[in-house]
Amino acid sequence: MQNATEISKPSQSGARSGIIDANMHWLPETLFSDERLLEAFLSAPPREYGIHAELRPVPGDTIRQIVIEQPKGYEVLNYAQDQYDRSRQIADMDAAGIERAIFRLPCWQEWLDLDTCKIVNDGLARHVRSNPDRFSALAVAPPWGGRESIREVERCLNELGFVGVQMAVHYGQLYLDDAAFKPYLRVLNDLGVPVVVHHTPLPVDYASIVPYTNQRRQYGRCVAQATAVGRELFSGMFDEFPNLTFVHSMLGGGFFAYVEMLFPPKLAAFRDEVDRFEAEAQRLRQQLTRNIYFDMSGAPQWGKAQLECAVKVLGAQNILYGGSYPIRRDWFLQGVDYVKSLGLPAEDQKAILGGNAKRIFKLP
């Protein structure tokens, strides 16, 4: 089995590669220098839910970072200074072989109010305008269906040229199948705009996975995503909103591992005394293919066997390449070559590395 350490030479000529990274993170370059903006971000996470945000130095360095703990004393997010500079992004994209980036906020979608969302959207629009041949963006707005929130989405799509909308996988205690989100989802359904569903640091119920760092910071995100995908399908969301297109990060929390288990076909030749599972496999599998897509969020972190399984189960047409930049430089710089190492058919490889994103987000 080939692992990340065996692929050491990144791809080159990102500007001409045709490869699209559908999951690159963006924060305002002025976040650490604009005190009002910094305070807005630091105060956004709700402390009443045991979430704490604090400005700290990066150990052994002169730069600062925002550290978010949930609960207090357990880090779940770190945002370091000087990681979102556009010239550095372009240089890293070229080194990684990425032609175009689709930018999103990393996890702040869950917390920002409308005024801060407008500041973020305006800043991201300026960022995209600085290099429109290489950058695209996703709009962020509070998802409660208020008139001003809808207007902000429409402004981003129609005036700022954004290619989609971003949401969190859950907001507080509520996953996206909750009735509270229906007014907002109805508008997005009618607009036919793709919705990127970014993972949250932890699922709603997380007490049992807090003590151990990797389980908290990796598995926690997967539990949140896999829970969300299942709820969206079983709730009938896509019966009500058949035009919704969701793109879940972290491969939907490894959702490919549960497809056969959650949607088992009913075999008439065999009879059980007790019918223990819902038998809607065909309809739900169709919706899984039609309405839900998955980005990798860093190919090397999955391993070759898991990525091959994901492609086999979910289909290459439903998987988007994403590197979660700037989380891990090795994931980003080696990610494209890692996908190429899978030995997929050329058509599947092309779809994953750019074709699907180009089609879903209607990119030039």
N, C-alpha and C positions, 0 to 999 in steps of 0.2 A: 504494500500500500504506500502511495506517495503522500508525504506530509509537507507542511509549509516550509520546513527548513530545507527541503530538497529543491525548492524553486527559489533561487536566489537572485536571478537577473530580471528586473521589471521590464515590462514592455516599453517601447519608445514611440515617439511621434503621435502623442495623444491628440493633437489638433487635427489629424487626418485619419484617425482610427475607425471612426463610426461607432465607437463604444460609448454608451451612456451610463453614467452612474446615477441611479434613481434615488440614492440615499446618501447625500452629502449634507453635513450639518453646517448651519450658519448662525452666527450671533453677531450683533452690531460690532464693528471694529472699535466704536467709541464706548463700548459697554463699561470698560474699566477706567475710562477717563471722564465720562459724563456722569457726574455724581447723581443727578436726578434720575437718569436712566438706570444706573446701577441700583439705586434705592428701589425703583419700581420692580426690578427683577428680584432683588433680595426679599422684598416684602410680599411677592406674589404667592409663594407656597404657603398654604394654610397651616399655621402652627397649631390650630385647634385639632388637626388630624395627626399630630405628632410629627410633622415635617419641619425641619429646621434648616435654614439657609444662612451661611456665614461666609464672610470674606477672610481668606487666610493666605499666608505665603506658601508657595510651592517649596517643600523641603529641599534644601541644598541649592536653591536658585533665588534670583532677585525678583522674579515675576510673582504675580498674585493669582489666586484661583477662587472661584465660588465653589463651596462644598455644600452639598445638600445631604442631610442625614434623615433617615426614616427607619425606626425612631431615632431619637437623639443618641449619638454615640456610634451609629452604624452608617458609614458612608454609602450612598447609592448613586451619587452623581458628582462629577468634578468638571468644572469649566475653567480652563487655564487661559491666562492672558496671552495675546499675540498668536493664537492658533487660527484666526479667521481672516488673516490678511490676504487680499485678493492676489497679489503677486506671488505669494507663497503657495496659494491654492493652484494657480495656473502652473507653476513649476512642478508641483507634486502631481497634478493631473497629467502633464506631459510625461513625467517619469513613469507613471503608472499605466500610460496608454489610454487615458480617458479623453474623449473628445468633448463631451458635454456633461455638465453637472446639473442635477435638479436639487435645489436647496430647500431645506426645511429646518425648522427649529428643533433642537434635540431635547424633547421631553417637556419643554415649557408650555406646550399647547394646553396642557391640563389646567393651568393656573392663571393665564394672563387675562386681564380685563380688556374691554373694548378699546379704551384709550391707548393702552400699551400695545395692543395688537396693531392699531393704526400706525404707531411709531415704528414698529417692527416691519410692517408691510411697506411703508415708505422707504425705510432704510434698505430693505431687501430689493426693492425696485431700483434704487440707485446702484446697488451692487450689481444687479443684472445688466443695467444700462452701460456699466463700465466695460463689459465684454459680452455683448448679446449673442455672439456666435458660440460662446462656450458655456454660458450660464442660463438657467431657467429657474423659476421659483414657484412655490406653493403658498397660497394665502392662508392666514390664520385669523380666526374670529371666534368669539364665544359661541357655543353651539346650541343655544337655547331658542333660536328661532325668532328673536326680537327683530323689529323692523330695521333698526340701525345696524345690527349685526349682518343682516342679509344685504343691506346696502353696501357694507364694507366688502363683502364677498364679491358682489357685482362690480364694485369699483376696481378691485384687484384683477378681475377677469377681463373687464371691458376697457379699462383705462390704463392699467399698469401692465397688462399683457401676461399675467400669471397663467400657468398651464394646469392648475388644479388647486385643491383645497387640502389642508392638513388638519387632522384631528388626533386626539389622544385615544388610546384604546379604552380607557374609562375615565370618568370625571368624578373624583371623590369615590363614592360607593356605587356609582351608576355606570354600567356597561352600556354600549350604544344601542342595544335593543330596548332600553327603557323608554317608556312613553314620553318622557321629557324631551327627547331628541327628535321626535317625529316631525314637528313643524320645520326644523332645520333640514332634516334629511329629505323631507318632501320637496323643498326648494332645490336641493342639490340633485335629487332625482329628476326633477323637471328640467333643470339646466343641463343635465347629462354630463356633469363635470366629474372627473375622477377624484377620488378621495383617498389620500394616503393616511393610513391609520398607524401612527407611531406608537411604539411600546411605551409603557410607563415604567418607572423604576421597580415597582412591585405590583402584584395583583391586589385585589381588594382585601383578601384574607391572606396574611403573610407571616403571622407570628411564628409558625413552625420552621421557617427558612431564614429567619433573621441572623442567627448566631454565626453562620459560616459565610465568608466573603463571596466566594465564587458561586455558591448556591443562591445567595441573596442577589448578587449583581448580574448573574447570567440566567440561572434557572427561574428566578423571580420574574424576569421579563418574559420568558417563554410561557410560564403559567398564565400570565395576564393575557398574552396574545392568543394562546390556544383556547382559553376559556371564552374569549371574545368571539373568535371565529365560530365556535360551536353554538354559542348563544344567538349569534346573528342568523345562522342557518335554521336552528330549531325553533326560533321565535316566529318565523314567517315573515321576517323583515323584507326579504326579496320577493315575496308574493305581493306585498303592499307597494314596494318600491323596486320594480323590476329593472329600472334603468340605472340603479346605483352600481358604481364600480368602486370596490374597495381594494386598496393595495396595502396588505399587512406587512409590517416589518418583521425581522427575525424569523423569516419563513413561517410566519404565523405560529411562532413558538414550537416549530417542529411538527406542525399539524399533519404533515404527511405520514407520520408514524401512527396516527389514530384513524385515518380515513376508513380503512376496512372494518375496524372495530365499531366505529360510530354509525356507519351506514351499511350494515350487513345486508346482502340480498336475501330475500325470503324465498326459500326453496319449497315449492308446493309438495314435492315428493316426500317430505319429512314433516311429521306432526309432533308438536310439543304439547304437553298437557297444560302448561301455563305459557302464555304469550308475554314474554318478559321485555321485549324491546319494540319501539315504534318501527313500523315497516314502511318508511317513506324514502327508502334508499335512492330510488331512481330520480325522483324530483329534487332531492337535496343534492345529489351528485351533479345534476345538471346545473343547479345554482352555484355550486362550488366551482364549476368550470366557467360559467357565464359571468358571475358577479364578483368573484374573489380572486385576487392575484397576490403574489408573495414576493417580497424582495429579500435578498440574502443577508443583508446587513453585515457583510464581512465573510467572504467565501471560506477562507482558510480556517475560521473558527469551527466550522461544521465537520471538517474531515471529508475525505473523498467518498467513502462508503455512504455517508449520510446524504451528501449532495446527489450522488447517483440515484439513491433511493427517492429523494425528493422529486427529481426529474421524472423518474419512472412512474411515481404515484400521481403527482400533481399535473404532469405534462409540461414540456418545455415552453409551451405557449402561455403558461400561467406564472412563470417565474421571471423576475427582473433582477438584473445585476445591481448590487448596492454595496458600498464599502464602509458606510458609517464613519467617514472621515470627519474629524481627525482622531477618532478613538484609539486606533492602533495603526502605526505606520506600516507594520508588516502586513496586516490584513489589506491595507489599501494598495501598497506598492506591489504586492505579490498576487492580489486577488484575481486580476484578469488572467494571468498565466495559470493560476490554480484552476479556474474554470476550463481553460483550454486543455489542461492536463487530464480532464475527465474522459477525453476521447469520444465526446458526443458527436452525432452526425452534424455535418456542417450547418444544416438548416436550423437544428436545435440550438447550436452554439450561437449562431447569429441572432436568433430570436432572444435568447437570454441576455446577451451582451449589448443589445441595443434595439433590436427590432420591436420587441414588445413595448418598451418605453416610448419609442417613437410613435407607435400606433395608439397607445392608450392616452398619451398626453398630447397627441396631434402636433408633434414637433416637426420643424422644417427639415 
